[in-house]
Amino acid sequence: MTMPVPSVRIGSRNILLGASIITLAALASGSWFLVRQNEVAYVTRFGQVVNAQAGPLQPGLHFKLPLADSADTVSISTDTVKLPAMKAFTRDTQEVTLQISLTYNMPPTAAYHLLYEVGRAGNIDIAHNLESVANDRVRSIVSRQDVTALAGEGREKIVDDIKVTIASELNRLFRIEVQDVQIPALDFSAQYKEAVNRATLARAQRVQAEQDRERARVEAETVVVKARGEADSQYARAEGQARAQLAQARAEAEATKLRGEADASAMRAKIEAAGGIDGYARQLQAQAALNWKGGLPQIMGTSVGSVPFILPLQLEERQ
């Protein structure tokens, strides 16, 4: 008994038809590709870039030959990559730990260079490329600096040099545009930080000692100034008293002089009124005779007979 041949042939044709349809669908789906809004692309045919002079393909739907062509895409949007922490050594062999963060974008004109001329390229390898170059440039810059400069006043300038150098080198090597370079972490070894702490403590102690010496000096100067002020005050009081006493003595002397001059003037007036010294002497003798009551005269002299005689006063007439 034989099997019906027509049914077998129909089944084979169906299988062949289905396979053909699948193959055609696969070929059709492989003949087009989509470039997203933040990407550009190049088509390669058997490994050779097709129409490289026309520049990269822009976002949208594009066609290629199935099985022969393939599409390479690369992102051109602004992106930020945080590189792993790295270690570097300063000129005085101090260990420093840094971490670099880059914000960049790739111009469409740099796509061909980054995809086919850099080596390890494309979106997958760009972070590796950036990390290798950035770490090398940072180590080079740090190795030329002392740790005291990196940790002190020179830190800002060194960080700026790192940023400028990384941006320039990434643009030169990969033609990407670096928007910003951040250094979120910059740390030093435990030994250096301990040495800094000891130095800071010693410096604080020196400053405190200097402040104590300055305070003692100011207090001593204050005591000296106060004593000097009190001495000056006492001297001023003594000088004032001396001047007052001198003025009083001068005033008394002047008053005595004026009284003497007044007495002399009065005497001269009396002498002149008596017609001279002789006349004034006779007036005194006459006055004494009138006032004599038989007792001894109060003025030394000699008596002639019974009439007391008063010696003439020797008056010096002042000119």
Residue, then its C-alpha position, 0 to 999 in steps of 0.5 A: m500500500t502506498m501513501p498519497v503523494p499529493s498531500v506530502r508535496i502540499g506540506s513541503r510547499n507550505i513549509l518552503l513558503g513559510a520559510s521564504i516569508i520569514t526570510l523575506a521579513a527578516l531581510a526587510s526588517g534588516s533593511w532599515f534602522l532608526v537613529r534617535q533624536n540624541e544620536v548620529a550614525y554611520v553605515t558600514r558595508f562589509g566593514q567599510v564606511v559608506n559615504a563618509q564624506a557626507g557626514p553622519l546620518q541625522p535622527g530619523l529612519h534610514f535604509k541599508l542593505p540587509l546582511a551587507d550593511s550595519a549601522d554604528t550610532v553614537s550619542i551627541s547629547t550632553d552627558t556627565v560621567k563620574l570617573p572612579a577615584m584615583k590616587a596620585f603622588t605629589r612631588d614630595t611623595q605624598e599620596v593624594t586621592l582625587q575623583i573627577s566628574l566630567t560634563y561633556n557633549m560630542p559634536p556631530t562632526a566628531a562622530y567619525h573620529l570617535l567611532y573609527e579613529v580613536g581605537r576603543a570607541g563608541n558610547i560603550d568605550i568613551a568613559h574608558n577613554l576619558e578615564s585613561v586620559a584624565n587620570d594621566r593628566v591629573r597625575s602629571i600635574v599633581s606630581r609637579q606640586d608639593v602637598t603643602a601647595l595642593a592643600g593650601e593657598g595654591r589649591e585653587k590654581i592647581v585645580d583650575d590647571i587640572k580642569v583646563t588641561i583635561a578639557s583641552e586634552l579631551n578636545r584634542l584627542f577625542r574632539i569632544e567639548v567639555q562643558d565642566v570639570q568637577i573634582p568632588a573629592l580631594d583627600f590626603s593620606a592619614q599620615y599627612k592629615e595627622a602631621v597637619n593636625r599636629a602642626t595646626l595644634a603647635r601653631a595654635q599653641r604658638v599663637q596662644a603664647e604670642q597672644d598671652r605675651e602681647r596681653a602681658r605687654v599691654e597690661a604692663e604698658t597700661v600699668v606704666v602709663k597709669a603710674r606715669g599719669e599719676a606721677d604727672s598728675q602729682y607733679a602737676r599738682a605740686e607744680g600748681q601749688a608751687r606756682a600758687q605759693l610763688a604767686q602768693a609770695r610775689a603778691e605779698a611782696e608786691a603788697t609790702k612794696l606798695r605799702g612801703e612805697a605808700d608809707a614813704s610817699a606819706m612820709r615825703a609828703k609830711i616832710e615836704a609839708a614841714g618844709g624839709i627834714d629839719g622842720y619835720a624833726r622840729q614838729l616831732q619834737a614839739q609833738a613829743a613835748l606836748n605829749w610828755k607827761g613827766g615820764l621818760p620819753q619813749i624815744m631815745g634822745t638827750s634832754v637839755g635843761s628841763v625840755p626833752f630833746i628828740l633826736p632827729l629822725q634820719l629819713e632817707e628820701r626816696q627819689 
